[in-house]
């Protein structure tokens, strides 16, 4: 396996499958998401414009599809999923 391919898999592993399907179907839309950070991470390092802090490591945010993939590359992000159940934003 090539190193760049492994890196790409790790990034996509952070994005929930349902959210990934939505991004692929609507690549120019904005989505309400739940972002889980790694323990001890500072939400300010994520650089989000519109978000709410749910707990020390959980954020709710509105993020454009293209930015979700960029966000998944952030080393402080553990996972990103649709906020379809809680509707926080």
Buried (B, 14 or more C-beta within 10 A) or exposed (E): EEEEEEEEEEBEEBBBEEBBEBBEEEEEEBBBBBBBBEEEBEBEEBEBEEBEEBEEBBBBBBBBBEBBBEBBEBEBBBBBBBBBEEEBB
